[in-house]
Amino acid sequence: MKTLFAILLSFLLLLYPANHAYAADLIKAHDPCSYHPINNADASYSTYAEQDFVNPQEIRSDNGVLETTLEVKYGDNKIAGCPVHLRSYNGKLVGPTLRVEQGDTISIKLINDLPPQAHPDDHNTNQQTTKDCSYEMETKTNNKPHNFNVTNFHTHGLHVDPNECSDNVLRVMKPRAKEGDPAPEYMIKVKVPDDHPPGTYWYHAHLHGSTALQVSSGMAGALIVEDGNDKIPEIAKAKEKIFVVQQIAYNQEGKIEDYENDTFGSTGWEKSKRHVTINGQIVPTIRMQPGEVQRWRFIHAGIRESIKLELRHDRVQIPLYEIAVDGIALGKLDSWKDKPVDLEPGYRSDVLIQAKQLPENQTQQTYWLSDISTTSENSLLGVAETGSILAKVIVEGQPMNMALPNNDQLEKFKKNNAPKDILSDQIKETDKVQQVIFSNNSTDFMVNGVAFDPNHVRNLTLNKAEKWELMTDLESGGPNHPFHIHVNPFQVDRKDPDGQNERIWRDTLLITREHPQTVLSRYTVFTGKFVLHCHILDHEDRGMMEGVQIVDPQKDQNSEPKDENLDPEDKGMMEAVQISHNPI
């Protein structure tokens, strides 16, 4: 590619001997890897954009087990015509969709086929072995981006065991020690509970220090928990589209090997002029028939950008009928027709779309799925975000007579599949309040004034309910922060499309400087160590993460939970519920 540009540049210099600068600028404008915005007037635009939408490759469970291999390696692909060489799952820009049912076991052989790590002593670990698996646990780390070839695996949003070889993000999965050695293999086994809420979840790399770089390279994928025999007919008939929404970063060489050029800084993404991808595609084309209903599962697998979704035909907004948030059913149709659907990093949203019937004598209509502009006050970047087109929708063909589900059907589904609400009278007023304060300056990123240390944990007691307060430190002057806690869903009050309060389940929640949130939490079922953190992943890599440990006092005779490895038979979960306080 570079040789071709060099030849073309030489040719142009011969054509324009008196204006070498003009020729050089012309070549630069046509370099697909340069930092310039996507433009549908470019001659090459049609070669990479507006191609037919393609769902990611899918792997389904069989007889109660999903068994697969994920190979972590460099993949060679193209984004907007630029050849990119990035860390990946199985060499693709997006990982395969893992589709399971309630009660299934996810069994993954993860092969770390990346090159040897240049500074392997950046992590201190100890080896642990149980009857089921052997694994390395992180015991010491630093809070700088590092160990970019070391990885692990997180099932974001799943209510599963955080210990051993399950959803254990304190686990370390190293590459080969030296060139020529075989690539190490690591077993991951995640048991999905029989009563797990069905819905849209996802997985991604989560090693402290390398999370942002690996996820921004494309190391993420959808994880769908199906609902077995309790499907709503109108939804079951709808074609499904999975949108893994990513901000894949790469330099003018098509690579990303470090935090160069302020890649993950507040203005890095905007300066790079890179375009949001959907399943690795630029502005894919979705085809629908008049009257057709489709189900779109959105997953924000990006790093920092706030995405505000709208679907429009000319100046008319087409409703996005939201039926689930962060995987868990709403129990009604939220018709977003005057406001956008908010996607922050880690968020998921399931929406139904119904194409309108075409006017008489019209054979085609085009809709545009857009990320509308965001003000600096509401942006995770801390600067205003310009709007962009994410996908094109073409409506044509034979009319269909499909229906949307009604609220009675959706409420029944929620009653049978969503977690039960936590009541405020379950909280003892005499108990202390658990507090989370995100703060940062130019060098330090902290939770409650402390940067991440795997040996420093927040101790919680199984089956106890407590009040939590989530906030951003105003004095630090930093940006807004999306709060995420592993293993555990929580509830939050928000304004529905009609301006009424509604209580929804989430596992990730934007915390703004102006709006702290009060959360009620109850810890049931699973014990063990996991983490809470800011889901601006470079903030997490730099220390804005905290360990959490839930213990069962009946198995630990001491009254105070201890910071040590727990019995692998222990189980625990934290469910957090937001009460009406500064609803968003």
JORA-V801608 format. One record per backbone hydrogen bond with DSSP energy under -0.5 kcal/mol. NH is the residue of the N-H (numbers start at 1). CO is the residue of the C=O. If there is no record, write none. Layout:
nh co
NH CO
NH CO
//
This chain:
nh co
5 1
6 2
7 3
8 4
9 5
10 6
11 7
12 8
13 9
14 10
15 11
16 12
17 14
19 16
23 19
24 20
25 21
26 22
27 23
28 24
29 25
30 26
30 27
31 27
31 28
32 30
34 31
36 34
42 39
45 42
47 44
48 44
48 45
49 45
50 282
50 283
53 285
59 97
61 99
62 65
65 62
66 105
67 65
68 66
68 107
70 109
71 69
72 70
72 111
73 71
73 88
75 86
77 75
77 84
79 82
82 79
83 81
84 77
85 254
86 75
86 84
88 73
89 92
90 71
90 88
92 89
95 220
97 57
98 222
99 59
99 97
100 98
100 224
102 226
103 193
104 101
105 64
106 190
107 66
107 105
108 106
108 188
109 68
110 108
110 186
111 70
111 109
112 110
112 184
113 72
113 111
120 117
122 119
123 120
124 140
126 137
128 135
130 133
135 128
137 126
138 170
139 124
140 124
146 209
150 147
151 173
154 204
156 154
156 202
158 155
160 158
166 163
167 161
168 166
169 167
171 168
172 136
173 151
174 172
176 114
181 178
184 112
186 110
188 108
189 165
190 106
191 189
192 104
192 190
193 159
193 191
196 193
199 225
201 199
201 223
202 156
203 221
204 154
205 219
210 207
211 207
214 210
215 211
216 212
217 213
217 214
218 215
219 214
220 218
221 203
223 201
224 98
225 199
225 223
226 100
226 224
230 227
233 231
235 232
236 232
237 233
238 235
239 293
241 295
243 241
243 297
244 242
245 243
245 299
246 244
246 277
248 246
249 216
251 255
254 251
260 258
262 259
263 260
265 262
268 265
269 265
271 267
272 268
273 269
273 270
274 269
277 246
278 281
279 244
279 277
281 278
282 48
283 281
284 390
285 51
286 284
286 392
288 394
291 355
292 289
294 353
295 239
296 294
296 351
297 241
297 295
298 296
298 349
299 243
300 347
301 245
301 299
307 343
309 307
309 341
310 370
311 318
312 368
313 316
316 313
317 315
318 311
320 336
321 319
321 352
322 320
322 334
323 350
324 350
325 328
326 348
328 325
330 323
331 323
334 322
334 332
335 333
336 320
336 334
337 335
341 309
342 340
343 307
346 300
347 344
349 298
350 324
351 296
351 349
352 321
353 294
355 292
355 353
362 359
365 395
367 393
368 312
369 391
370 310
370 368
371 388
372 308
372 370
374 385
378 375
379 375
379 376
385 374
388 371
390 369
391 369
392 284
393 367
394 286
395 365
395 393
396 288
396 394
397 363
400 290
402 291
402 400
410 406
411 407
412 408
413 409
414 410
415 411
416 412
417 413
417 414
418 414
426 423
427 424
428 426
428 465
429 427
431 428
434 467
436 469
438 436
438 471
439 446
441 444
445 542
446 439
447 450
448 437
450 447
452 543
456 453
457 455
458 547
459 457
460 549
462 551
463 523
464 461
466 521
467 432
468 519
469 434
470 517
471 436
473 438
477 473
477 474
480 379
481 511
483 481
483 509
484 533
485 507
486 531
488 486
490 506
491 576
492 504
494 502
496 494
496 500
499 496
502 494
504 492
504 502
506 490
509 483
511 481
512 510
512 515
517 470
519 468
519 517
520 577
521 466
522 575
523 464
524 522
524 573
526 524
526 571
528 550
530 548
532 546
533 484
534 544
535 482
537 303
537 535
539 536
540 536
541 537
542 538
543 540
544 539
545 543
546 532
547 456
548 530
549 458
550 528
551 460
553 551
555 552
556 552
557 555
564 562
570 567
572 526
572 527
575 522
575 573
576 489
576 574
577 520
578 491
579 518
581 579
584 493
//
